[in-house]
């Protein structure tokens, strides 16, 4: 059984190597835990493999959360296929990001002038 690294009534924190580095798997797990009755929020970090669950503090809700994570990685959603996109050189990627920010800034200025 997967046990939380921190466990106080209303809040559980887990470290899950199975979600580390996988944003899709992390998002899927977060959505699955949020759907549990009594869970008010769940946040997961794919960089650290950390899952924090805030819930109503009821023992039954805690048991549901643990049961949903029971079985370790096999109980977690399947990992996404490793795809490394080739979007161009770093300079091209940065130029595109800068251009997008400039357009956003220009739109904000135009809206401010109208209002």
N, C-alpha and C positions, 0 to 999 in steps of 0.2 A: 504494500500500500504506500502510495506517495504521501509523505507527510510535509506539512508546511515548515519553512525555516523560522517563521514568526507566526504566532497564533494567539491573538487576543480576541475576546468577544467582539464580533462585528468587523474584524479585519484579519485576513490571512495573506501570507506572502509565501510564494513558492519559487524555487529555482528549478527550471526545466531545461536541461541541455537539449531536449528534442526540438525546442523552438528557437534556439540560439542561431542567429544568422538567417532565419527564414521568415520574412515578413508575412507571406501568405498564410503559413501555418500559424503564426502568432495571431493574426487577425481572425482566423477561423476559430482558434481556441478561445480568444477573448469574446467573440460573439456567442459561442456555445455556453460559456460560463455566465455571461450576462443574461441569457435566456432562462436561467434557473430562477424559479420563484423564490423571492426573498433576497436576491442579489440586487443591490442598488447600483453597483459599478464594478467594473473589472478593467484593469489596465495591464498591458503586457509590453515588455520591451524586448525586441528581437536581438538587440545588441548584447544584453546581459542574460537573456533567458529568464527574466523575472516576470512573475505574474502576481499582481496584487488584487485581491478580491475584497470588496466592501459589501457587507450583508447585514441583515436585520439582527444578528446576534443570536438567533434561535439555534438550538442544537440540531434540529431537523434540517435547517438550511445548511449548516456546516456539514452535516452528513451527506447531503445531496451534492455539495461542491466536491467533497472528497471522493464520492462515488463516481462523479463525472470524470475525475482525473485518475481514478484507480486503474491499474494495469500499466501505468507508465506510458512510454512512447507508443505502444501498440494501441492505447485508448485515445491517443491524440490523432488529429486529422493527418492524413497522408501528406508528406512533404511535397512541396512544389518541385517541379523539374528544375534543375539548375540551368538557367538561361543567362548568358552573359551578352547583353545587347552591345552591338558595335555602333555607336551613334556618331562616330567621327573622332577627330582628335580632341584633346583636352581644350585646345584653343577654340575650336568650333563650338564645343559644348558651353564654354564660358561666354563666348560671344553671343550665343543664343539666349543664355540666361540674362545677360546684361541688357540685351535688346528688349526682352520681355519686361524687365523691370522699368526700363525707360518708357515703354508704352503705358504701363500701369501708372507711372508717375504723371505722364502727359494727360491721361484720362482724368486723374484726380484734380490736376490743375484746371482743366477745362470745366469739370463739374463745379469746382469751387467758384469759378468765374461766373457761371450761370446762376448759382444760388446766391 
